[in-house]
Amino acid sequence: MFLSTTASDRIAAQEERLSAFDYVVVPDRFGFQYERDQYQINSLLKFLFNKHGFHAFFPSELPDVSRCDGLYAEIEQVNGFVWTEVSIRLLDCDGILFYQTKSGRSKLKDFAKAYSEAVRMAFESIEILGVRQGPLEILQKAGEEINSEGTIKADAKVKPKSKSDRPLGNNSSDGLQTEVKPLKNEAVTLGLIPDVAMMNFKSLENTYLLRRTQLGYQWYREDKQDLIYEGKFFVVEKMLFYEDKDQMRYLAEFTPEGALILNREGQKVVFDKAN
């Protein structure tokens, strides 16, 4: 069975659903923790959300926004003696489960390291979606106007912004988005890689997905219902390279028919286009 358009469509739909929200709230303490940000789990989760296209806030940091424009993060822990196992849940403003990741596991004995490894592993389910939330819409009160510095000027004429007015752009240093448009991927500009969001491939008994994300073009292998990260593509001196997860690098090329060829130590490995 090939990595069908059903899997691709499912990922695209999840990306669109999560990108439609303005922000995500990460609590400073989960139910299984004895103190705030114990083992730095909460800070790590907030960091990962901000790194991968979300606007993440602790409750005390949240600006004046509509409550139902956001998602609310939870970490579900599975009790066990051998494994530290967690999954990440996203709920809407009514407390209804909106999205849940696969489980992340760690056998490390140090709790801080174990939670870090397990949370990062679980977050891979979100990372591959390529979510990109638009600029945050801050509510304005009557008689107030938000100026260019982001502060509120009193007694000004109010003109609330609608979602359709919001520009798209890269993440700024404060976690919000600016109006700067991202540069087109260099590999696409040079014609070295197809200008598509997703492409399916097959080789022998395995099926694969090429996906464009905020980090560039990445390569995944299908494993039952999961997508396993295998590597990424990048350009050096106008030549396309593939780097696998063990940081081994190979020359790569796409044929006019859409097949991918990796040159591994003089041997060519061909991945045929599947859709």
Secondary structure in CASP SS format (residue, H / E / C, confidence):
PFRMAT SS
TARGET T0000
AUTHOR 0000-0000-0000
METHOD secondary structure of the structure
MODEL  1
M C 1.00
F C 1.00
L C 1.00
S C 1.00
T H 1.00
T H 1.00
A H 1.00
S H 1.00
D H 1.00
R H 1.00
I H 1.00
A H 1.00
A H 1.00
Q H 1.00
E H 1.00
E H 1.00
R H 1.00
L H 1.00
S H 1.00
A C 1.00
F C 1.00
D C 1.00
Y E 1.00
V E 1.00
V E 1.00
V C 1.00
P C 1.00
D C 1.00
R C 1.00
F C 1.00
G C 1.00
F C 1.00
Q C 1.00
Y C 1.00
E C 1.00
R C 1.00
D C 1.00
Q H 1.00
Y H 1.00
Q H 1.00
I H 1.00
N H 1.00
S H 1.00
L H 1.00
L H 1.00
K H 1.00
F H 1.00
L H 1.00
F H 1.00
N H 1.00
K H 1.00
H C 1.00
G C 1.00
F C 1.00
H C 1.00
A E 1.00
F E 1.00
F C 1.00
P H 1.00
S H 1.00
E H 1.00
L C 1.00
P C 1.00
D C 1.00
V C 1.00
S C 1.00
R H 1.00
C H 1.00
D H 1.00
G E 1.00
L E 1.00
Y E 1.00
A E 1.00
E E 1.00
I E 1.00
E E 1.00
Q E 1.00
V E 1.00
N C 1.00
G C 1.00
F C 1.00
V C 1.00
W C 1.00
T E 1.00
E E 1.00
V E 1.00
S E 1.00
I E 1.00
R E 1.00
L E 1.00
L E 1.00
D C 1.00
C C 1.00
D C 1.00
G C 1.00
I C 1.00
L E 1.00
F E 1.00
Y E 1.00
Q E 1.00
T C 1.00
K C 1.00
S C 1.00
G E 1.00
R E 1.00
S E 1.00
K C 1.00
L C 1.00
K C 1.00
D C 1.00
F H 1.00
A H 1.00
K H 1.00
A H 1.00
Y H 1.00
S H 1.00
E H 1.00
A H 1.00
V H 1.00
R H 1.00
M H 1.00
A H 1.00
F H 1.00
E H 1.00
S H 1.00
I H 1.00
E H 1.00
I C 1.00
L C 1.00
G C 1.00
V C 1.00
R C 1.00
Q C 1.00
G C 1.00
P C 1.00
L C 1.00
E C 1.00
I C 1.00
L C 1.00
Q C 1.00
K C 1.00
A C 1.00
G C 1.00
E E 1.00
E E 1.00
I E 1.00
N C 1.00
S C 1.00
E C 1.00
G C 1.00
T C 1.00
I E 1.00
K E 1.00
A E 1.00
D C 1.00
A C 1.00
K C 1.00
V C 1.00
K C 1.00
P C 1.00
K C 1.00
S C 1.00
K H 1.00
S H 1.00
D H 1.00
R C 1.00
P C 1.00
L C 1.00
G C 1.00
N C 1.00
N E 1.00
S C 1.00
S C 1.00
D C 1.00
G C 1.00
L C 1.00
Q E 1.00
T C 1.00
E C 1.00
V C 1.00
K C 1.00
P C 1.00
L C 1.00
K C 1.00
N C 1.00
E H 1.00
A H 1.00
V H 1.00
T H 1.00
L C 1.00
G C 1.00
L C 1.00
I C 1.00
P C 1.00
D C 1.00
V C 1.00
A C 1.00
M E 1.00
M E 1.00
N E 1.00
F E 1.00
K E 1.00
S E 1.00
L C 1.00
E C 1.00
N E 1.00
T E 1.00
Y E 1.00
L E 1.00
L E 1.00
R E 1.00
R E 1.00
T E 1.00
Q C 1.00
L C 1.00
G E 1.00
Y E 1.00
Q E 1.00
W E 1.00
Y E 1.00
R E 1.00
E E 1.00
D E 1.00
K C 1.00
Q C 1.00
D E 1.00
L E 1.00
I E 1.00
Y E 1.00
E E 1.00
G E 1.00
K E 1.00
F E 1.00
F E 1.00
V E 1.00
V E 1.00
E C 1.00
K C 1.00
M E 1.00
L E 1.00
F E 1.00
Y E 1.00
E E 1.00
D E 1.00
K C 1.00
D C 1.00
Q C 1.00
M C 1.00
R E 1.00
Y E 1.00
L E 1.00
A E 1.00
E E 1.00
F E 1.00
T C 1.00
P C 1.00
E C 1.00
G C 1.00
A C 1.00
L E 1.00
I E 1.00
L E 1.00
N E 1.00
R E 1.00
E C 1.00
G C 1.00
Q E 1.00
K E 1.00
V E 1.00
V E 1.00
F E 1.00
D E 1.00
K E 1.00
A C 1.00
N C 1.00
END
